Amino acid sequence: MFAHTGGGAVPAPFTPGALLEGWDVEPLLMVGVAWLAIAYLVCWKRSRALPGPPLPRWRPLAFLGGLGLLLIATDGPFDRYGDVNMAVHMGQHMVLLYLVAPVLVAGAPLTVLRNGLHPRVRKRWVDPVVESRMLRALSDPMLVAACYLGVLYATHFTGWYNAALGNPAIHDAEHVAYLVAGFALWTVLVGHDGVVVPRSAARRIAVVFAMIVPMTVLAVIFIVAPNPLYPAYVDEPAPWGGRAAALAAQRVAGGVMWLPSVFVTLGLLAWLSVAWYRTDEATRADEPIADAEGASESVVDHREGAGRFEFVREPQQGRFVTPGGREVDGPGQPVGAEGSR
């Protein structure tokens, strides 16, 4: 029953002291996080020696910060109390999906790790996969969003969630599924990493809008359900168990899911709208203009026509850079998440 509560001990009621003491260190997770941090830093150092525009120095801080948040979410009080209280468990999931995943994506780990590989390994094994048609299809934002929603619905309504409360392996698999789904979604929506599909801001805005109803429905189900959906919470000992306590925590969990999704959605829409506007202005600056005699003349010298757009240092991104230094998803395409370096 108590998969992560330290030998089956029932957690004490919520108090600041109990929260500070509620840490359960998992050696395997610590080793995995340390390995990722070392691999990232080594590849970052190697990538700095490559020619071309370097990535900003804040990206390693973002990635390492994401790993730290991962440890807090999975080894800290979230995990201890999540086994007995659904609202806390849902808060843990929201941290993984809406905080850990985007902060890791901000570190551009796929780009850093790719550029840190030996050139022979990168060209023979990595680039063919990155440039493949299959990856182009799999990294389509609408498909990634559908898989993200599929993971959320499957884990909450197939018995997986209830089973995870009593089985550490299933619980860990649940967290891995959320982290992978969240990382993939944030990568295709706002990431700087190797997504080779030209992702216009308009398409990504449409994806965000398409996710509003399914996410709202999922949260509302927890809020309005007349009975507890997960028997494991009802079977917990006092003060956590019982029908009334489980149902109250379930309704709070619905709010914990719904409110962050609302704010994140609004933030994404604002970000993508500004990016769309900035790139539209940047591409307009490259359009031909007419002189006094009606002749068409480009702002950019005609001799530069063929080399007008150049791949940035991370060619697997499928992004381009204008002569002014602005990034666009392709000639005449709206911008990605970042308008400039």
N, C-alpha and C positions, 0 to 999 in steps of 0.2 A: 504493500500500500504506500509506504513512504519511501519512494525511490531515491530521494536525495536529501533526506533529513537526518542523516548521520546515525545509522544503526537502528532506524525505526522510531526514534524519539519524536514525540509530538512537539511541534514548535510552540513556544510560549506566546501569550497574547502580544499584540503589537505594542512595543515600547521602544524608545530610542536605543536603550541598552541592548534589547533583544535583537534589534535590527543590526547593530554594530557587531554583535557576536554571531550573526547568522551566516558565516562564511564557510563554505565547503569546498576546499581546494581539490580539484581533480587533476592528478599528475599528467594524465594523457593529454588533457586540454592545454595545460601549461606548456608541455613540451611542443605541442603543435603550434601554439601561438608564438613561442620563442623561435621555432624553426622558420615560420613565416616572416617574422620580423628580421631575422638575420639574412634570409634569402633576399628580401626586399632591399635591405640596405646595401648588400653586396652588389646587386644588380643596379641599384641607383648610382653607386659610385662608378660602375663600368659605363653606364649610359651617359654620364656626364662627360666622358671622354669622346663620345661620338660627335661628328660634325653636325651642324644644324642647330636650330633654336632649342635650347634646353628647356625642360619642364621647370616650372617655378619651384622654389625651395620649400614652399609651404606644403607641397604634396606629401613628402615623407612624414611630416608632422600629422597630417590628416590620417594617413594609413596607420601609423603607430597609435594614434588616438582611437581609431576604430577598433584596433585589437584590444586596447585597454577597456573600452566600453563593452566589448564582447566578454571579457573576463568578469566584469562587474555584473553583466546581465545573466551569466550562466553559472558563476561561482558564488555570487553574492546572495543577499537576502531574497531577491526575486525568486531564485530557484528553491530556496528553503521554504518560503511561505506559499509559493505557487502550487505546491503539492496539496495544500489544504484549503486554499482560497482561490476561487476562479478569477476574481478581479485582479489579484496580484499576478496570477499566471498570465492573464491577458495583457497586463502591463509589461511583463517580460517579453511577450511576443511583439508588442508594439515597439519596444526598444530595439529588438533585433531587426524589424522590418523598416522602421522609420528613422532610426538613429544610427545603429551600427552599420547597416548596409550602405546608406548614402555616404557616410563618412569614409568607409573603406573605398568606395567608388571614387571619391574625391582624390584619393591618393594615386589614381591611375595605375593600379597594380599590374594590369595586363600589359600595358605599354612598357612599364619599367622592367618587368620580368622578361619580356620579349627582347628588349634592347640589351639586357644584361647577359643574354646567352651568347655562346660562341657563334660567330657569323656563319660557320659551316652548319652548325646545328639549326640555327634559325632559318637559313635558306632551304635546308633539306627537309626539315620536319615541321617547323612551325608555320612558315609563310604559306606553304601549299594548303594547309588547313584554314588559315586565316582568310585566304583569298578564294576559297572554294565556294561553289554555288550553294552547297548544303548549308554552310554557315550564313550565307546571305539570306537564305530562306528562314533559318532558325532564329536569326536575330531581328526579324521583322517585329517592330514594336507591338503590333496588334496580337501577334502570336505569343510573344513574351508576356503580355498583359493577360491573355487568356490562360496561360500556364500558371501565372501568379495567382489568379483567382481560383483556378482549379485546385491548387495546393491548399489554399485557405478553406475552401468548401470541403475538400476531401478529408482534411485532418479534423475538421469540426463535426462532420456528419456521417462518418463511416465507422465509428467505433475506435478510430485511431487515438483520439484525444483521451477518451476514458481509459484505454489500455496504457497510454503513456504515463498516467498517474501511478501505475503500479509496476512499471517495467522500465528500468533505467535505459536500456538499449533503445526501446521505442521512443522514450522521452528525448534522448539525444538525437535520434533520427529525425524527430519532429523539428528540433531546433536547426539541424543541418538543412532540412527542406525549406524552412522559412528563410534562412540566411542566403541560400543559393537563389531562391525565387526573388528575394528582395534585391540581391546584388544584380541579377540579370535585368530586373525591371529598371532600377536606377541607372544602370549602364546604358540601356537603350534610350532612356528618356533624357538624361542630363550628363551622361558620362563622357569622359575624354578618351576612353579606351577603344580597343580594336573592333568596333562595329563597322562592317564594311558596307552596310546598306545605307544609301543616301537618305538620311532621316530629316525630312523637312519639319520645321516647327509646326506647320499646320497639321501634319499627320500625328505628331506627338500630342498636340492639343486635343485632337479628336480622340486619341487613346485615353487621355486623362478623363475627358468627359464620359467616355464609354464605361469607365470603371466606377463612376459615381453611384449608379443605381445598384449594381451587385454588392458593393461594399456597404451601402446603406441597408439593403435587405438583410445582409448577414448580421449586422449589428442589431437591427430591430428584432430579429428572431430571438436573440438573447434577452432583449428588454421585455418583450410581450409574452414570451412563453409562459404558460400557466404552471408548468412543473419543471423541476430541475432536469436538465438534459443529460447530466452525467452522474450516474448512481454512485461513483466513487466518492464524490464530495458529500453526498448524503450519508454515506457510511462512516465518515470520519468521526472520531470521538470529540467530545466537548473540548473547547468551546466552538469548534469549527464545523462540526457535522450537524445533521438534522435537516429536514426539508426546508424549514423557514430560513435557516442560515444559508443553505446552499442556494436557494432561490434568490435571496437578497444579493448575495455575491454575484450570481449570474447576471442579474439586472445591472449591477454596477459595471460588470465586465463588458456588457453591451455598450455602455457609455464610454468606457475606456477605449473600446475599439472605434467607436463612431467619431468622437471628438478629434483625435489626432488625424484621422483620415480626412476630415473636413478641412482642417488647417493646412495639411500637407497638400491637398488638392488645390486650394486657393493659392498657396505659394507657388506650386508648379505652374498653374495657369498664368500667374503674373510673370514668372521667370521666362516662360516660353513666349509669352506675348511680347515682352521687351526684346528678347533675342530675335524674334521675327521682325520687329520694327527696325532694330539696329542693322540687321543684315539686308533688309530691303533698302535701307538708306545707303549701305555700302555698295550694293550691286547697282543701284541707280547711278552712283558716281562713275561707274565703268561703262554706262550706256553711251552710244554715240550721240553727239549734239550737233545741231545745224549751225553753220556760220551765217554771216550776213547774206551771202549769195546763194544760200540753200544747200551748200555742199555739206556732206556728212563727215564729221571729224570726231574721232574717238578721243576721250580724255587720255587714254593710254596710247603711247606711241604705237603706230601700226606695225612696226618692226617687232614689237613684243607680242604680237597677236598669238603666235603659237605657244609662247611660254607665259601667257598671261596668268594662268593659275598653276601653281606648283604644289606638289605634295609637301606636307609638313614632315617633320622628322619621323613621325610614326605613320608610315605609309599604309598600314593596315586599317587606319581610321577611315579612309576614303574621304577625307576632308581636304579642302584646298585653302590656299592663302592668297589674298589679293595683294597687289603691289603695295597697298597701304598698311599691310600687316594684319588685316582682318581675316578671320577664319570663316569659310563658308562650306556648306556640304557638297557643293559642286557648282560649276558655272551656272549662274542664274538661280541656284537653289537657295532657299532660306537657310539661316544659320543653325548650327547646333547649339549646345548648351552654353558654350563660351564664345563670345564674339571676338576676343582678341587675346593675345598672350600678354 
